[in-house]
Amino acid sequence: MAPTLLNNRYHIIRKLGGGGFGETYLGEDTHMPSSRPCVIKQLKPVNNDPQRYQLILERFQREAAVLEDLGEGNSQIPKLYAYFSEGGQFYLIQEWIEGETLLQKVKTQGILSEPQVRDILTSLLSVLDYIHNKGIIHRDIKPDNIILRNRDGMPVLIDFGAVKETMGTKLNTQGNPTNSIVIGTPGFMPPEQAVGKPVYASDLYSLGMTAIYLLTGKLPQELEVNPRSGEIIWHQHAYNITPQLIAVLDRAIQYHLSHRYQTSREMLAALQSQAMPPTVTVATANISNMETVAVSPDCSVPVPIPPPRQMNMRNWYVSALIGGLIGAAVFAGVIIAIRPKSPLVPNDIITNQPDKAQDSFDKRRSPEPIIATKTPEITEPNSEPIVTTERVYFKRGATGTKLSGSIQTNQKKRYLIRSIEGQEFTVSVLQGNVNVTIIAPDGQTIGEAIAGNMQWQGLLPETGDYVVEISSPTASEYLVSVEVLYKNTIADRKEREPATPSKPKESPADAVQNYYSNIINNRQYEIGWNMLSHNFQKKYSADSYDVYIDWWEKVERVDLQQVKLVESGTESAVVDVELTYLMKDGRVSPESKRFLLVWEAGKNSWIIEDQYR
């Protein structure tokens, strides 16, 4: 605990937070008539080696000078009032920003709209342009390090990483200073930063991940990653987001550094050149007050408005005529601006390739454009299809569902269905003149059910969210059946088919391994629930599927250390498991379990009957 009065001047009021690098307090400056509020940051080296103290002190002073310069030059960076060392600790006294962090805002008010996120991005990209031009990388951009200031609503960037890094300074064998720690927050920092090699584009990655959190309410650890490409899968969690913004964020968070925006100006230009149609924006709020250089590639000079004066009737007619011509020109411009680039391409499946931002709307995630078999005739220049997206959950114990509704020619309805690799996916058009396209998590079209071929069936190539997209050349009612079968269910169904050589019986240990690694970790709770006996469901989940889901939704991942078969017979088996629950709140809970399994011939699989700790 720090003393209540520091440097015989700064009085500590209360603690704001703390971590591995020190503590943060709200304080007041007793030497100022107003007792000006301030933030007191107490920093401590990672260890108290006296030989390193002088070196750390020198680096601390240099970094403090940088913070002072940054705060004086930009109103969206807190000002540095003072810095000093006392009692072997290092202290920064900074401006107190009254407001709430973006993390607090989402937790209390929910996700933000696209216009709100665009405003935040535009403002912060200008701040990053300012600090990057000074050769500074923030290194810890995240929702908790951005405060929306109460007095003007502007986002303020706090907690620069350079001073933290100074606290981790150590000497190598040659006596030269080196840094022993990586600065940044897992999930928000990109791969190159995680190995201690941040660049300017690293901050843009972190800002992109922050924007995704604001749009979805999901932290990076809650989002899936395509194991083949490293792509972060987030689109299905965001609603009412334009393809243009999706394209900008997708490029900002590319796994490979060379595929991202390299400068904040480049990302800002892409964001501004893809402003949301059909809104015509005259000026971005608050940009004129910013102390950084304008970075938009296009600029317009506002026409001065003359002071009002009385008009005679002739002037009134002339003004009306001119106004009408201007209005017609603006209307024509808007129509051209919102003309769809290609009515045949789904407008929310966006490529992750390193294309120029202005081309992102035309590029798609698959190597070839996803083209419908029947193309509705385009009768109006602004008839871009209206796309709606809905997530589908199967009822408890069910392996499928039916999708029903009505659709117009200018609509596309997309249903998200979570499935895992190797499952058999069947789509059948039962009613309606509709085209159904099945799209994999990577954006590739893997199947279609269309006129003349009203059913598609295939094995799924990867785990993730699959899209069942319904469109129609004419207004139509529809009824579409979707069934997703796990391999054990498929085997059960095929019992009625002519006898074929049976597969070897799955081992009990493999069944338990599969339950955690492939079912639970991939959020396939319906399948997991059906791998439990009714006795187990009743004993441990109150015979409630909702209770079962509520528990697993608190778990980020299960790591298996050991799965050991203790004994096995034809009808029952005992398996010991060493596992660790990685909870979403950060807790780590190791456990040892012993499972009793029974063989259920009807399902051709092992069922978990009971557990013992």
C-alpha positions in Angstrom: 0.0 0.0 0.0 1.3 3.4 -0.9 1.5 6.2 1.8 -1.6 8.4 1.8 0.5 11.5 0.9 3.1 11.3 -1.8 5.9 13.7 -2.6 4.4 15.8 0.2 1.7 16.9 -2.2 -0.5 14.2 -3.7 -3.2 12.8 -1.4 -4.6 9.3 -2.2 -8.4 9.1 -2.1 -9.1 5.6 -3.2 -7.7 2.7 -5.2 -8.8 2.4 -8.8 -7.1 -0.8 -9.8 -3.9 -2.8 -9.8 -1.9 -5.5 -11.5 1.6 -7.0 -11.9 3.2 -3.6 -12.6 1.8 -1.7 -9.7 -1.3 0.1 -8.4 -3.5 2.9 -9.7 -5.2 5.4 -7.3 -7.5 8.4 -7.6 -5.9 11.3 -5.8 -5.9 15.1 -5.4 -3.2 17.7 -5.7 -3.1 19.5 -2.3 -0.9 22.3 -3.7 -3.6 23.4 -6.1 -6.4 25.7 -4.9 -9.0 23.5 -6.4 -7.4 20.3 -5.0 -7.3 19.2 -8.7 -8.2 15.4 -9.0 -5.5 13.3 -10.6 -4.6 9.7 -11.3 -1.6 8.3 -9.3 0.2 5.4 -10.8 2.5 3.5 -8.6 4.9 1.4 -10.6 7.2 -1.2 -9.3 10.0 -3.1 -11.0 9.5 -6.8 -11.5 12.1 -7.5 -8.9 14.1 -5.2 -6.6 17.6 -5.8 -7.9 19.6 -2.7 -6.6 22.0 -2.9 -9.6 19.2 -2.3 -12.0 17.5 0.6 -10.1 19.6 3.4 -11.6 19.1 2.0 -15.1 15.3 1.7 -14.6 15.2 5.2 -13.1 16.9 6.6 -16.3 14.5 4.8 -18.6 11.5 5.8 -16.5 12.5 9.5 -16.8 12.8 9.2 -20.6 9.4 7.5 -20.9 7.8 10.0 -18.6 9.1 12.8 -20.9 7.5 11.0 -23.9 4.2 10.8 -22.0 4.4 14.5 -21.2 5.0 15.4 -24.8 2.1 13.2 -26.0 -0.4 14.6 -23.5 0.5 18.2 -24.3 0.0 17.7 -28.0 -3.3 15.8 -28.1 -6.4 16.3 -26.0 -7.3 12.6 -26.3 -4.2 11.6 -24.3 -4.1 12.3 -20.5 -1.7 15.1 -19.5 1.3 14.2 -17.3 1.4 16.5 -14.3 4.5 15.0 -12.5 6.7 12.0 -12.1 9.1 11.0 -9.3 10.5 8.1 -7.3 9.9 7.6 -3.6 10.6 4.7 -1.3 12.0 2.6 -4.1 8.8 3.0 -6.1 8.1 5.1 -9.2 5.1 7.4 -9.6 3.3 9.1 -12.5 0.7 11.8 -11.8 -1.7 12.1 -14.7 -4.9 13.9 -15.6 -8.1 12.4 -14.3 -10.5 11.6 -17.1 -14.0 11.5 -15.9 -16.0 9.0 -17.8 -16.5 5.3 -18.4 -14.3 2.8 -20.3 -15.6 1.1 -23.4 -15.6 -2.1 -21.4 -17.8 -0.6 -18.7 -20.1 0.9 -21.4 -20.7 -2.5 -23.1 -21.2 -4.3 -19.8 -23.8 -1.8 -18.6 -25.5 -0.7 -21.8 -24.9 -3.5 -24.3 -23.3 -3.5 -27.7 -22.8 -0.3 -29.7 -24.3 0.5 -33.0 -22.3 0.8 -36.2 -22.4 4.6 -36.3 -21.1 4.8 -32.7 -18.3 2.4 -33.5 -17.4 4.3 -36.7 -17.1 7.5 -34.8 -14.9 5.9 -32.2 -12.7 4.4 -34.8 -12.4 7.6 -36.8 -11.4 9.5 -33.7 -8.9 7.0 -32.4 -7.2 6.4 -35.8 -6.4 10.1 -35.8 -4.9 9.8 -32.3 -2.8 6.8 -33.5 -1.7 8.7 -36.5 -0.4 11.4 -34.1 1.5 9.0 -31.8 2.8 6.8 -34.6 4.2 9.9 -36.3 6.2 10.4 -33.1 7.6 6.9 -33.3 5.4 5.6 -30.4 3.5 2.3 -30.3 0.8 2.1 -27.7 0.9 -1.7 -27.3 -2.1 -2.2 -25.1 -5.2 -0.9 -26.9 -8.3 -2.6 -25.5 -11.8 -1.6 -24.3 -10.5 -1.1 -20.8 -7.9 1.4 -21.9 -10.3 3.7 -23.8 -12.4 6.1 -21.8 -15.4 8.0 -23.2 -15.0 11.4 -21.6 -18.1 12.7 -20.0 -17.8 16.4 -21.0 -17.6 15.8 -24.8 -18.0 12.1 -25.5 -14.6 11.8 -27.0 -12.6 8.6 -26.6 -9.4 9.1 -24.6 -6.5 6.6 -24.9 -4.9 5.7 -21.6 -2.2 3.4 -20.2 0.6 3.4 -22.7 2.8 0.3 -22.5 6.3 1.8 -22.7 6.5 2.7 -19.0 5.3 -0.9 -18.0 8.1 -2.3 -20.2 10.6 -0.1 -18.4 9.6 -1.9 -15.1 10.6 -5.2 -16.7 14.2 -4.1 -17.6 17.0 -6.5 -16.8 20.6 -6.8 -17.7 21.9 -9.6 -20.0 25.2 -11.4 -19.5 27.0 -8.6 -21.3 25.6 -6.0 -18.9 23.3 -4.5 -21.5 19.7 -3.6 -20.8 17.0 -5.9 -22.2 13.3 -6.3 -21.7 12.1 -9.5 -19.9 8.3 -9.1 -20.5 5.8 -8.8 -23.3 3.5 -5.8 -23.1 -0.1 -6.3 -24.2 -3.3 -8.1 -23.5 -3.8 -11.7 -24.8 -6.5 -11.7 -27.5 -6.2 -8.0 -28.3 -2.5 -8.2 -29.3 -1.4 -9.7 -32.6 1.1 -12.6 -33.0 4.2 -10.4 -33.7 3.6 -8.4 -30.5 3.2 -11.6 -28.5 6.8 -12.5 -29.4 8.0 -9.0 -28.4 8.2 -7.4 -31.9 5.3 -4.9 -32.1 5.0 -2.5 -35.1 2.5 0.3 -35.9 0.1 -2.2 -37.5 0.0 -4.0 -34.1 -2.0 -1.1 -32.7 -4.4 -1.3 -35.6 -5.0 -5.0 -34.9 -5.8 -4.2 -31.3 -8.1 -1.4 -32.3 -9.9 -3.7 -34.8 -10.4 -6.3 -32.0 -11.7 -3.6 -29.8 -14.2 -2.6 -32.4 -15.4 -6.2 -32.8 -15.9 -6.4 -29.0 -18.0 -3.2 -29.2 -20.1 -4.7 -32.0 -20.5 -8.2 -30.6 -20.0 -7.9 -26.8 -17.6 -10.8 -27.1 -14.0 -10.8 -25.9 -11.4 -12.3 -28.2 -11.3 -15.5 -26.1 -14.9 -16.1 -26.8 -14.5 -16.0 -30.6 -13.4 -19.0 -32.6 -10.4 -19.1 -34.8 -10.1 -21.0 -38.1 -7.3 -23.5 -37.4 -6.2 -23.5 -41.1 -6.1 -19.8 -41.8 -5.9 -18.2 -38.4 -9.0 -16.1 -39.3 -11.0 -14.9 -36.3 -14.7 -15.9 -36.8 -16.9 -13.1 -35.6 -19.4 -12.1 -38.3 -22.2 -14.2 -37.0 -22.1 -12.4 -33.7 -22.6 -8.9 -35.2 -26.0 -7.7 -36.4 -27.0 -4.9 -38.8 -23.4 -4.3 -39.8 -22.6 -3.2 -43.3 -20.2 -5.3 -45.4 -18.0 -2.2 -45.8 -17.2 -2.0 -42.1 -16.8 -5.8 -41.9 -14.2 -5.6 -44.7 -12.2 -2.9 -42.9 -12.2 -4.8 -39.6 -11.4 -8.1 -41.3 -8.3 -6.6 -42.9 -7.2 -4.9 -39.6 -7.2 -8.2 -37.8 -5.5 -10.4 -40.4 -3.2 -13.0 -38.8 -0.3 -12.1 -41.1 1.2 -8.7 -40.6 1.7 -8.0 -44.3 -2.0 -8.5 -45.0 -3.1 -5.7 -42.6 -3.2 -2.0 -42.9 0.3 -0.7 -42.4 -0.6 2.8 -41.2 -3.5 4.4 -39.3 -3.9 6.8 -42.3 -4.5 3.9 -44.6 -7.1 2.3 -42.3 -8.8 5.7 -41.8 -9.0 6.3 -45.5 -10.6 2.9 -46.0 -13.1 3.6 -43.3 -14.0 7.0 -44.6 -14.1 5.9 -48.3 -16.6 3.2 -47.3 -19.0 5.4 -45.3 -22.4 3.8 -44.7 -24.8 4.3 -47.6 -27.1 6.1 -48.1 -26.3 8.6 -45.4 -24.5 11.7 -46.7 -22.1 12.9 -44.1 -21.1 16.6 -44.2 -18.5 16.4 -41.5 -17.4 13.9 -38.8 -18.3 15.0 -35.3 -15.4 16.6 -33.3 -12.8 16.1 -36.0 -12.3 19.8 -36.4 -11.3 20.1 -32.7 -8.6 17.5 -33.0 -5.0 18.5 -32.8 -3.7 16.0 -35.3 -3.2 16.4 -39.0 -6.2 15.5 -41.2 -5.6 12.2 -42.9 -8.5 11.7 -45.2 -7.4 11.4 -48.8 -10.4 13.4 -50.0 -11.3 16.8 -48.7 -13.9 19.3 -49.5 -14.0 23.1 -48.9 -17.3 24.2 -47.4 -19.0 27.0 -49.3 -19.6 30.0 -47.1 -23.2 30.8 -46.4 -24.0 34.5 -46.9 -25.9 36.3 -44.1 -29.7 36.2 -44.5 -31.4 39.1 -46.3 -34.8 39.9 -47.6 -35.8 38.4 -51.0 -38.1 39.8 -53.6 -40.3 37.4 -55.5 -37.9 37.2 -58.4 -35.1 36.2 -56.2 -37.4 33.6 -54.5 -38.1 31.9 -57.8 -34.4 31.9 -58.8 -33.5 30.4 -55.4 -36.2 27.8 -55.7 -35.0 26.8 -59.1 -31.3 26.5 -58.0 -32.4 24.6 -54.9 -34.3 22.1 -57.0 -31.4 21.6 -59.3 -29.0 21.0 -56.4 -31.5 18.6 -54.8 -31.8 16.6 -58.0 -28.0 16.4 -58.3 -27.7 15.2 -54.7 -30.4 12.6 -55.2 -28.8 11.3 -58.4 -25.4 11.1 -56.5 -27.0 9.1 -53.7 -28.6 6.7 -56.2 -25.2 6.1 -57.9 -23.4 5.7 -54.6 -25.7 3.0 -53.4 -26.0 1.1 -56.6 -25.0 -2.5 -55.8 -21.6 -3.5 -57.2 -22.8 -7.0 -58.0 -26.3 -8.2 -57.1 -25.2 -11.8 -57.5 -22.7 -11.8 -54.6 -23.8 -12.2 -51.0 -23.1 -8.9 -49.3 -21.9 -10.1 -45.9 -19.4 -12.8 -46.8 -16.2 -10.7 -47.0 -12.8 -11.7 -48.1 -9.8 -11.7 -45.7 -7.3 -11.3 -48.5 -5.0 -8.2 -48.4 -6.9 -6.3 -51.1 -7.1 -2.6 -51.1 -9.8 -1.4 -48.8 -11.9 0.3 -51.6 -12.1 -3.1 -53.4 -13.1 -5.1 -50.3 -16.8 -4.9 -51.0 -16.3 -6.7 -54.3 -13.9 -9.4 -53.0 -15.3 -12.4 -51.2 -13.9 -15.0 -48.9 -14.1 -17.8 -51.5 -11.8 -18.0 -54.5 -14.8 -17.7 -56.8 -17.8 -15.5 -56.3 -20.8 -17.3 -54.8 -23.3 -17.0 -57.6 -27.0 -18.0 -57.4 -28.2 -20.5 -60.0 -31.2 -18.3 -60.9 -30.7 -14.6 -61.0 -33.7 -12.3 -60.4 -34.2 -9.6 -63.0 -32.9 -6.3 -61.7 -35.5 -3.7 -62.4 -34.2 -0.9 -60.2 -30.7 0.4 -59.8 -30.9 0.3 -56.0 -32.4 -3.2 -55.6 -29.6 -4.7 -53.5 -31.1 -7.7 -51.7 -32.2 -7.2 -48.1 -30.3 -9.8 -46.0 -31.5 -11.0 -42.6 -29.6 -13.4 -40.4 -30.9 -15.7 -37.7 -29.2 -18.3 -35.5 -30.9 -21.7 -35.3 -30.9 -23.9 -32.2 -32.2 -27.4 -32.3 -34.6 -28.6 -29.6 -33.2 -30.8 -26.9 -32.5 -34.3 -28.3 -33.4 -33.2 -31.9 -31.0 -33.7 -34.8 -32.7 -31.3 -37.1 -35.4 -28.6 -37.6 -37.6 -27.1 -40.2 -37.1 -23.5 -41.5 -40.3 -21.8 -42.7 -41.5 -18.4 -43.7 -42.0 -16.2 -46.7 -39.5 -14.5 -49.0 -39.5 -11.7 -51.6 -37.4 -11.4 -54.7 -35.3 -8.7 -53.1 -34.5 -10.8 -49.9 -32.0 -13.3 -48.7 -32.6 -15.2 -45.5 -29.6 -16.7 -43.8 -29.7 -19.3 -41.0 -26.6 -19.9 -38.9 -26.3 -23.5 -37.8 -23.3 -24.6 -35.6 -21.9 -27.9 -36.7 -18.7 -29.9 -36.4 -16.3 -31.6 -38.8 -17.4 -34.9 -40.1 -21.2 -34.5 -39.4 -23.6 -35.4 -42.1 -25.6 -32.3 -43.2 -28.8 -32.7 -45.1 -31.0 -29.9 -46.6 -34.3 -30.6 -48.3 -36.7 -28.1 -49.9 -40.1 -29.4 -48.9 -42.2 -26.4 -50.1 -41.7 -23.3 -52.2 -39.9 -22.1 -55.3 -36.7 -21.2 -53.5 -32.9 -21.7 -54.0 -30.9 -22.9 -51.0 -27.2 -22.4 -50.8 -25.0 -24.1 -48.1 -21.9 -22.0 -47.2 -19.1 -23.3 -45.0 -17.4 -21.2 -42.2 -14.6 -20.1 -44.6 -17.2 -18.7 -47.1 -17.0 -21.5 -49.6 -20.2 -22.7 -51.2 -20.3 -26.5 -50.5 -23.8 -27.3 -51.8 -27.1 -26.2 -53.3 -30.7 -27.3 -53.3 -32.3 -25.8 -56.3 -35.0 -26.5 -58.8 -34.6 -30.0 -60.2 -32.4 -31.0 -57.3 -34.3 -30.2 -54.1 -32.0 -31.9 -51.6 -28.3 -31.7 -50.8 -26.4 -34.0 -48.5 -22.7 -34.1 -47.6 -20.1 -34.4 -44.8 -19.0 -31.2 -43.3 -15.3 -30.3 -43.9 -14.7 -28.2 -40.7 -16.1 -27.1 -37.4 -17.9 -23.7 -37.3 -21.0 -21.8 -38.3 -22.6 -23.0 -41.5 -25.0 -20.7 -43.4 -28.2 -22.0 -45.0 -29.1 -19.1 -47.4 -32.5 -19.0 -48.9 -33.4 -16.8 -51.9 -36.1 -16.9 -54.6 -36.7 -15.5 -58.1 -40.4 -14.9 -57.1 -42.2 -14.1 -53.9 -42.8 -17.5 -52.2 -43.6 -19.3 -49.0 -41.1 -21.9 -48.1 -40.5 -24.9 -45.9 -36.9 -26.3 -45.7 -35.7 -29.2 -43.6 -32.3 -29.2 -42.1 -30.8 -32.3 -40.4 -27.3 -32.6 -38.8 -26.3 -36.1 -37.8 -23.4 -37.2 -35.6 -21.6 -40.3 -36.7 -23.2 -42.4 -34.1 -26.7 -41.4 -35.2 -25.8 -42.1 -38.8 -24.6 -45.5 -37.8 -27.9 -46.1 -35.9 -30.0 -45.1 -39.0 -28.0 -47.4 -41.3 -28.9 -50.5 -39.2 -31.8 -51.0 -41.5 -29.6 -51.0 -44.6 -28.1 -54.1 -46.1 -25.5 -55.6 -43.8 -21.9 -54.3 -44.3 -18.8 -55.1 -42.3 -19.3 -53.2 -39.0 -16.7 -50.7 -37.8 -14.7 -51.6 -34.7 -16.4 -50.6 -31.5 -15.3 -47.2 -30.2 -13.2 -47.5 -27.0 -14.6 -46.0 -23.8 -11.6 -43.8 -23.4 -12.0 -42.4 -26.9 -15.7 -41.7 -26.2 -14.7 -39.6 -23.1 -12.0 -37.9 -25.1 -14.5 -37.1 -27.9 -17.0 -35.8 -25.4 -14.7 -33.0 -24.1 -12.4 -32.3 -27.0 -14.9 -32.4 -30.0 -18.3 -31.9 -28.4 -18.0 -29.6 -25.4 -15.1 -27.5 -26.6 -16.9 -27.0 -29.9 -20.1 -26.0 -28.0 -22.1 -28.9 -29.4 -24.2 -29.1 -26.3 -27.2 -30.9 -27.8 -24.9 -33.8 -28.8 -23.2 -33.7 -25.5 -26.5 -33.9 -23.6 -27.5 -36.9 -25.6 -24.2 -38.7 -24.6 -25.4 -38.6 -21.0 -27.8 -41.2 -19.5 -31.1 -40.0 -18.1 -29.8 -40.9 -14.6 -26.8 -38.6 -15.2 -28.9 -35.8 -16.5 -31.2 -36.0 -13.5 -28.4 -36.3 -10.9 -26.1 -33.6 -12.1 -28.2 -31.2 -14.2 -31.6 -31.5 -12.4 -32.9 -33.2 -15.5 -32.7 -29.8 -17.2 -31.0 -29.1 -20.5 -31.0 -25.4 -19.6 -29.1 -26.1 -16.3 -26.6 -28.1 -18.4 -26.0 -25.3 -20.9 -25.8 -22.6 -18.1 -22.9 -24.5 -16.6 -21.0 -25.0 -19.8 -21.5 -21.4 -20.9 -19.3 -20.4 -17.9 -16.4 -22.6 -19.3 -14.0 -21.3 -21.9 -12.3 -24.6 -22.6 -11.6 -28.0 -21.1 -8.0 -29.3 -21.3 -7.5 -33.0 -20.9 -4.2 -34.1 -19.3 -4.9 -37.8 -19.2 -7.7 -40.2 -20.2 -7.1 -43.7 -18.8 -9.2 -46.9 -19.3 -9.4 -48.6 -15.9 -11.6 -51.5 -16.9 -13.8 -52.5 -19.8 -16.5 -55.1 -20.6 -19.0 -55.6 -23.4 -21.7 -53.5 -21.6 -19.8 -51.2 -19.2 -16.5 -49.5 -18.7 -14.7 -47.3 -16.2 -12.5 -44.4 -17.3 -10.3 -42.1 -15.2 -9.8 -38.5 -16.4 -7.4 -35.7 -15.4 -8.7 -32.4 -16.7 -8.7 -28.7 -16.2 -11.6 -26.3 -16.6 -10.5 -22.9 -18.0 -13.3 -20.6 -16.9 -14.4 -17.5 -18.7 -13.9 -15.4 -15.6 -10.2 -16.4 -15.6 -10.3 -19.1 -13.0 -8.5 -22.4 -13.6 -10.0 -25.4 -12.0 -8.2 -28.8 -12.2 -10.2 -31.9 -11.4 -9.9 -35.7 -11.3 -12.9 -37.7 -12.4 -13.9 -41.4 -12.7 -16.6 -42.1 -15.2 -18.9 -45.1 -15.5 -19.9 -45.7 -19.1 -22.6 -48.1 -20.4 -22.9 -49.4 -24.0 -26.2 -48.4 -25.7 -26.7 -50.6 -28.7 -29.6 -48.5 -30.1 -27.2 -45.6 -30.5 -24.2 -47.7 -31.2 -22.2 -45.7 -28.7 -21.0 -45.4 -25.1 -23.2 -43.3 -22.8 -21.9 -41.6 -19.6 -23.9 -43.2 -16.7 -22.3 -41.7 -13.6 -19.2 -39.9 -12.3 -17.1 -40.1 -9.2 -14.6 -37.5 -8.0 
